Amino acid sequence: MFWTFSAVTGVPALRFEVDENAVTPGVIGFVVTFLFIIAVVLLVLDMVRRMRRLRYRTEIRERLEAEAAAEASSSPDSAQ
């Protein structure tokens, strides 16, 4: 690791030289990144499935409430 200074400008320019082999993620970094991506994709798919299921339940509940309201308004007991 070497620090160099710029002699032309008179301002020290910090330049850090790094061994490129020491900073690569390697196989472990690739595996961790791949597993993270798989986990995120599975979570997104699960979220979409749950939101779709919630929307269908809401639609069915609204239909049942509309049918119950229509039945209640057309029944002869409500006219009394």
TASUL-V576287 format. One record per backbone hydrogen bond with DSSP energy under -1.0 kcal/mol. CO is the residue of the C=O (numbers start at 1). NH is the residue of the N-H. If there is no record, write none. Layout:
co->CO nh->NH
co->CO nh->NH
//
This chain:
co->2 nh->17
co->19 nh->22
co->25 nh->29
co->26 nh->30
co->27 nh->31
co->28 nh->32
co->29 nh->33
co->30 nh->34
co->31 nh->35
co->32 nh->36
co->33 nh->37
co->34 nh->38
co->35 nh->39
co->36 nh->40
co->37 nh->41
co->38 nh->42
co->39 nh->43
co->40 nh->44
co->41 nh->45
co->42 nh->46
co->43 nh->47
co->44 nh->48
co->45 nh->49
co->46 nh->50
co->47 nh->51
co->48 nh->52
co->49 nh->53
co->50 nh->54
co->51 nh->55
co->52 nh->56
co->53 nh->57
co->54 nh->58
co->55 nh->59
co->56 nh->60
co->57 nh->61
co->58 nh->62
co->59 nh->63
co->60 nh->64
co->61 nh->65
co->62 nh->66
co->63 nh->67
co->64 nh->68
co->65 nh->69
co->66 nh->70
co->67 nh->71
co->68 nh->72
co->69 nh->73
co->70 nh->74
co->75 nh->78
//
